[in-house]
């Protein structure tokens, strides 16, 4: 047994430690691969082919494009590490794209990046890493992890503008104990600086901004492609049940939306509710948007329920702020969240992620999916 822990918390020399690095072709995962290689670990880079819209150009702002795979291969060659490409288009279609489309048809606002991490990236790649006898799986996500013994806890990243813990709430405890996130304690500028020092061709590559299968953020075109029948006209009603307009499909609307309703009133109207069963949109004034009670399903807990006895913090959208709340568990799968102060635009299909502050930062306690 090695007498001291290596940089990823294992009691082995780096030269005796095999790590799989999930390489997306971007600067973050490429830098992580370079860091691991420089520290003497045996590195295997793996890139997933998930989706291809035929626009594999260097200027693409979509993740997981053909250009990204080429960039990952070049980085692996530069670093002198083994590199594999896994073709997961079918898995991705079934686990992510189909779920995305179905969620919109139910009147929800889905988060495909959570589904992607939950399925192909962490579940399938986790199993592949184990089959390769790797000691750990490394990613370029901006979350902080602290390992003590055989247990790892997840925390918000030091760089709060880059923090991705919201998207990783569904990581299982087994996965978390096996995963490592070296960038969680760094700022993005530091990452790019290391990439330049390593002379990586992606050091100045722009961050991916679009969901890989949603070009230019036009999610409606994706739904049109896979479920053209989704565009069915229906009623727009006010809070009294009066029909005040007609919509071209509920998939065009999200809770809290103001633009594009195309119904005039003396005060601005906002989407308050989407009734998928009746194919109708309910609209009203902004002061009716605020909610204090949220119902969750399909919970994933990363902490003991004792940690929820007192007030905790929650996040109800990826760009939202931390909100004070109390959690009431209904059973192993369901919970009710009671916010101290009401929040606007809470939408079914989004995640509610739990946090608690301790001496290491904001610890992720898990989360669940918002049902209503």
C-alpha atoms as one frame of an Amber mdcrd trajectory, in Angstrom:
protein
   0.000   0.000   0.000   1.193   3.485  -0.913   1.737   5.586   2.231   0.154
   8.810   1.023  -2.865   9.777  -1.030  -2.361  10.882  -4.617  -4.016  14.027
  -5.986  -7.328  12.207  -6.577  -7.474  10.815  -3.052  -6.304   7.239  -3.696
  -3.477   5.509  -1.818  -1.571   4.590  -4.978   1.284   6.163  -6.876   0.000
   8.090  -9.928   2.079   5.783 -12.131   0.105   2.823 -10.745  -3.260   4.585
 -11.134  -5.350   4.321 -14.311  -7.892   7.057 -14.954 -10.491   7.449 -17.682
 -10.967  11.068 -18.752 -14.255  11.945 -20.460 -12.966  14.118 -23.323 -15.617
  16.209 -25.054 -13.128  18.080 -27.229 -13.507  21.316 -25.270 -10.907  23.188
 -23.268 -12.068  21.936 -19.858 -11.879  18.180 -20.406  -8.747  18.546 -22.562
  -7.023  20.470 -19.774  -8.010  17.814 -17.233  -6.509  15.114 -19.459  -3.283
  17.135 -19.682  -3.183  17.686 -15.916  -3.579  13.960 -15.238  -0.913  13.073
 -17.782   1.515  15.640 -16.325   0.993  14.235 -12.834   2.031  10.796 -14.045
  -1.293   8.965 -14.185  -2.062   6.327 -16.798  -4.677   8.200 -18.836  -7.293
   6.781 -21.203  -9.318   9.459 -22.981 -12.849   8.557 -24.102 -15.008  10.669
 -26.385 -18.687   9.964 -26.959 -20.285  10.354 -30.360 -23.817  11.319 -29.379
 -25.364  13.367 -32.127 -24.478  14.716 -35.555 -26.480  17.341 -37.405 -24.043
  17.371 -40.314 -22.635  20.800 -39.403 -19.201  19.794 -38.174 -17.539  23.174
 -38.445 -14.846  24.654 -36.237 -17.056  27.603 -35.304 -19.857  25.380 -33.968
 -21.026  26.308 -30.472 -22.716  22.956 -29.979 -21.136  20.293 -27.793 -20.385
  16.762 -28.983 -20.179  17.698 -32.676 -17.863  15.971 -35.164 -15.443  18.869
 -34.798 -15.258  18.199 -31.065 -14.325  14.572 -31.675 -11.526  15.666 -33.999
 -10.295  18.159 -31.395 -10.309  15.498 -28.676  -8.317  13.147 -30.915  -5.739
  15.877 -31.600  -5.387  16.630 -27.879  -4.911  12.924 -27.100  -2.229  12.660
 -29.784  -0.505  15.780 -28.430  -0.502  14.354 -24.891   0.497  10.877 -26.026
  -2.436   9.152 -24.327  -4.722   6.345 -25.445  -7.978   7.587 -26.948 -11.243
   5.782 -27.669 -14.447   6.915 -29.383 -17.733   5.328 -28.315 -20.679   5.568
 -30.680 -23.728   6.183 -28.515 -26.139   7.832 -30.944 -28.906   5.273 -30.332
 -28.509   5.422 -26.548 -28.573   9.217 -26.703 -31.681   9.265 -28.904 -33.573
   6.962 -26.528 -32.314   8.364 -23.224 -32.170  12.083 -23.992 -33.811  13.287
 -27.223 -36.997  11.210 -26.872 -37.342  12.318 -23.249 -36.821  15.962 -24.265
 -39.569  15.837 -26.889 -42.020  13.909 -24.679 -41.429  16.333 -21.809 -42.440
  19.333 -23.938 -45.548  17.462 -25.080 -46.526  17.105 -21.411 -46.277  20.877
 -20.934 -42.946  20.634 -19.104 -39.633  22.436 -19.588 -36.983  19.687 -19.736
 -33.253  19.813 -18.967 -31.568  17.446 -21.439 -28.098  18.032 -19.983 -29.176
  16.393 -16.713 -30.589  13.429 -18.628 -27.380  13.175 -20.648 -25.211  13.128
 -17.516 -27.588  10.690 -15.828 -27.620   8.219 -18.721 -24.886   7.966 -21.354
 -22.200  10.084 -19.703 -22.178   8.770 -16.168 -24.127   5.503 -16.320 -22.725
   3.987 -19.523 -19.301   5.606 -19.405 -19.077   4.650 -15.727 -19.552   0.988
 -16.684 -17.011   1.224 -19.520 -14.456   2.763 -17.141 -14.980  -0.094 -14.693
 -14.544  -2.623 -17.519 -11.230  -0.946 -18.390 -10.155  -1.487 -14.755  -9.742
   2.273 -14.262  -9.313   3.476 -10.671 -11.363   6.631 -11.271 -13.267   8.546
 -13.926 -12.288  12.185 -14.408 -14.406  14.921 -16.007 -14.007  18.618 -16.727
 -17.187  19.645 -14.916 -17.008  22.668 -12.644 -18.051  21.067  -9.380 -15.956
  20.534  -6.297 -15.642  17.075  -4.790 -14.110  16.196  -1.455 -13.096  12.592
  -0.826 -12.603  11.182   2.642 -11.898   7.453   2.884 -14.149   5.787   0.315
 -16.809   8.510   0.314 -16.963  11.547  -1.945 -19.270  14.551  -1.495 -20.122
  17.098  -4.173 -19.979  20.863  -3.666 -20.617  23.951  -5.748 -17.585  25.023
  -7.746 -15.377  27.867  -6.575 -16.215  29.626  -9.846 -19.954  30.174  -9.234
 -20.428  31.494 -12.776 -19.295  28.096 -14.079 -20.782  25.878 -11.386 -22.454
  22.787 -12.891 -23.643  21.071  -9.712 -27.297  21.711 -10.654 -26.853  19.496
 -13.722 -25.210  16.711 -11.714 -27.741  16.331  -8.885 -28.844  12.934 -10.225
 -25.376  11.427  -9.892 -25.588   8.313  -7.728 -23.485   7.836  -4.623 -21.583
   4.960  -6.283 -20.809   7.132  -9.296 -19.784  10.061  -7.113 -17.354   7.899
  -5.142 -15.706   6.924  -8.439 -15.777  10.343 -10.143 -13.247  13.160  -9.745
 -13.615  16.826 -10.778 -10.183  18.541 -10.789 -11.533  21.906 -12.039 -13.934
  22.480  -9.149 -11.459  24.619  -7.252 -10.338  26.672 -10.264 -11.536  29.675
 -12.238 -12.113  29.349 -15.989  -9.222  31.735 -16.704  -6.904  29.408 -14.798
  -8.087  26.472 -16.896  -7.333  28.287 -20.143  -3.936  29.312 -18.787  -3.039
  25.677 -18.084  -4.289  24.676 -21.549  -1.944  27.270 -23.092   0.955  26.039
 -20.977   0.243  22.529 -22.258   0.152  23.964 -25.804  -3.264  22.419 -26.496
  -4.960  23.342 -29.775  -8.239  24.009 -27.910  -6.881  26.567 -25.430  -8.825
  29.420 -27.078 -11.816  27.363 -28.208 -15.156  29.023 -27.306 -17.369  27.288
 -24.746 -20.277  25.264 -26.103 -23.475  27.231 -25.625 -26.180  25.279 -27.415
 -27.634  21.893 -26.542 -25.995  19.551 -29.054 -29.228  18.507 -30.789 -30.878
  21.955 -30.565 -29.157  24.146 -33.187 -29.185  27.860 -32.331 -31.450  27.177
 -29.359 -34.400  26.436 -31.667 -35.955  23.594 -29.651 -39.252  23.941 -31.529
 -37.569  22.743 -34.743 -36.414  19.581 -32.947 -39.953  18.802 -31.807 -41.239
  19.561 -35.318 -38.731  17.032 -36.685 -39.559  14.185 -34.296 -43.223  14.900
 -33.445 -44.765  17.184 -36.088 -48.238  16.330 -34.738 -47.315  18.283 -31.562
 -48.271  21.544 -33.256 -51.981  21.398 -32.552 -54.008  24.563 -32.038 -55.675
  25.083 -28.675 -57.175  27.710 -26.412 -55.459  30.413 -24.392 -57.507  31.151
 -21.270 -57.392  33.691 -18.472 -57.613  32.789 -14.779 -61.421  32.874 -14.940
 -61.481  30.209 -17.647 -62.442  32.653 -20.401 -60.992  31.923 -23.849 -58.992
  34.988 -24.896 -56.885  33.582 -27.714 -55.624  30.594 -29.700 -52.133  29.046
 -29.655 -50.348  26.941 -32.305 -49.111  24.248 -29.903 -48.278  24.056 -26.193
 -44.667  23.177 -27.072 -44.169  26.861 -27.916 -44.685  27.916 -24.287 -42.942
  27.700 -20.918 -44.047  28.847 -17.464 -43.235  32.520 -16.922 -43.072  33.314
 -20.634 -44.235  36.780 -21.653 -43.251  37.219 -25.313 -45.024  35.349 -28.074
 -48.387  34.914 -26.352 -49.994  37.226 -28.939 -52.881  38.231 -26.705 -53.281
  41.885 -25.714 -54.463  43.088 -22.332 -54.203  46.272 -20.292 -51.362  44.654
 -18.314 -48.624  42.298 -19.591 -49.690  38.631 -19.580 -47.497  35.713 -18.542
 -47.875  31.962 -18.975 -49.022  30.670 -15.567 -49.903  27.085 -16.399 -49.809
  24.627 -19.283 -52.614  22.040 -19.332 -51.312  19.364 -21.698 -54.397  17.145
 -21.243 -56.691  19.926 -22.464 -54.111  21.424 -24.863 -54.586  24.857 -23.289
 -52.469  27.689 -21.929 -53.482  29.669 -18.827 -52.211  33.248 -18.698 -52.410
  36.052 -16.165 -50.570  38.941 -14.481 -47.017  38.627 -13.192 -48.055  38.758
  -9.524 -49.709  35.344  -9.989 -46.420  33.724 -11.039 -44.930  33.496  -7.553
 -45.051  30.098  -5.842 -43.955  28.937  -2.402 -44.812  25.224  -2.571 -43.148
  22.816  -5.001 -43.872  19.111  -5.406 -41.009  16.804  -6.431 -40.796  13.276
  -7.758 -37.966  10.814  -8.540 -35.719  12.045  -5.745 -31.995  11.357  -5.706
 -30.513  11.869  -2.243 -26.768  12.169  -1.696 -27.065  12.849   2.041 -28.740
  11.398   5.099 -32.254  12.735   5.769 -30.978  14.073   9.105 -29.260  16.842
   7.115 -32.717  18.097   6.082 -34.048  18.676   9.598 -33.251  22.375   9.491
 -33.796  24.893   6.728 -31.665  24.217   3.654 -31.041  25.968   0.330 -32.546
  24.996  -3.002 -32.106  25.958  -6.640 -35.110  25.647  -8.963 -33.418  26.520
 -12.269 -29.858  26.324 -13.539 -29.413  30.109 -13.609 -31.376  30.745 -10.426
 -30.186  31.850  -7.028 -30.120  29.763  -3.857 -33.425  29.966  -1.964 -34.159
  29.173   1.688 -36.530  26.241   2.066 -37.828  23.423   4.250 -38.186  19.909
   2.831 -40.944  17.460   3.770 -40.404  13.916   2.512 -43.565  12.082   1.472
 -41.820   8.782   0.712 -38.554   7.577  -0.853 -39.480   9.117  -4.198 -41.470
  12.264  -3.360 -41.027  15.483  -1.384 -42.656  18.857  -0.837 -40.490  21.969
  -0.851 -41.707  25.026   1.034 -39.874  28.204   0.062 -39.415  30.972   2.599
 -40.043  33.595  -0.092 -42.119  32.957  -3.229 -40.290  32.471  -6.540 -41.528
  33.269 -10.057 -41.544  30.990 -13.088 -41.135  27.595 -11.422 -41.785  25.014
 -14.116 -42.574  21.288 -14.140 -39.776  19.361 -15.838 -37.067  21.434 -14.192
 -35.002  20.173 -11.265 -34.986  21.372  -7.676 -31.522  20.793  -6.220 -30.745
  20.770  -2.477 -27.707  22.452  -0.887 -26.379  22.978   2.618 -23.484  25.226
   3.616 -20.674  23.741   5.686 -16.978  24.450   6.243 -16.098  23.225   2.712
 -18.711  25.271   0.852 -22.183  24.509  -0.499 -22.669  20.759  -0.308 -25.053
  19.103  -2.785 -27.580  16.999  -0.870 -29.398  15.717  -3.948 -32.582  16.867
  -5.619 -35.711  15.879  -7.523 -37.872  16.719 -10.531 -40.547  19.393 -10.244
 -43.995  17.983 -10.983 -46.162  20.978 -10.001
